[in-house]
Amino acid sequence: MIYTLRHLTTYRYARPVRYARCGLRLRPTDGEGQTVLGSTLTITPEPRQRVVRRDYFGLDVVAVTIDTPHTELRVESLSRVDVTRAPAPAPESGPSWERVRDGALDRRSLAPDAPVHFLFPSIRVPLAPEVTEYARTSFPPGRSAYGGAFDLMQRIRKDFRFDAKATSVRTPLAESFALRAGVCQDFAHIMIAGLRGLGLPAAYVSGYLRTIPPVGRPRLRGADASHAWVSVWCGEGWIGLDPTNGIGMCDDHIVVARGRDYTDVSPIDGIVSSSGSQKLKVEVDVVPDGEPMPETASAEAVGSV
């Protein structure tokens, strides 16, 4: 499957911003069953400096410096990606979770995808006893690591309610777990915390998920969204699992970045020199080849900071 991806981020400021430094993580990655056929990044106003650096986990981050006074910042990423993945293995296949747990610490590799990096608490994924106990139900003695992780994914899909108003990007993991509600970011963090609490390596994956509009209705421009899911080390490699939808990673998923949690992979971060409020609007389109890029504008998804 070949996709055209459009990710437009617009910041509007109540007062002029005279200086900004941002790190951008918007280009899909090569590997994990996908190939980037082309990618462009358009920033308005034009940065004075644009530098590409590679972070510890192998992700190319575009660092920009903008010193033109502005009240609006637009960042638009356009990419074409070819996605072809092999079918996921049978859920109960692979070594036991106890064997994977013990083996993860024995591996000597410190490569970017080494499991040891994803074993320990991180900024947004502290270890919480209540989350560990919730996950433990999926891992009786001797069960395969993949089987337990697959079961945990499906339980989160069943037990937690998707509610975009229940949490924000700043909601602590313990709070979203207690609410049993949230969005894909919350569900991914909860699943990672449960796995790490049992000693199993788990990474946070950010990217996109192809959505299909209702029958008879056109695809609305900007109506898609960024997505997040989990990559689990099962002893013989990493396997993607999507707790929001209760499915394994497939050709509908497009990977942009992988890290310990959202902090490592946020699409845009940085600092601005200004005062007053700001408004954020994000528009995302995931369009398969053969379908036109939608022209109908979606309603604004605006948040004040």
Secondary structure, DSSP 8 states (H G I E B T S, - for coil): -EEEEEEEEEEEEEEEE-EEEEEE--S--SBTTEEEEEEEEEEES--SEEEEEE-TTS-EEEEEEE-S-EEEEEEEEEEEEEE-------TT-SSBHHHHHHHHHH----STT-GGGGSS--SS----HHHHHHHHTT--TT-BHHHHHHHHHHHHHHHSEE-TTT--TT--HHHHHHHTEE-HHHHHHHHHHHHHHTT--EEEEEEEE-----TT----BTBB-EEEEEEEE-SSSEEEEETTTTEE--TTEEEEEEESSHHHH-SEEEEEE--S-EEEEEEEEEEETTS----SB----EEE-
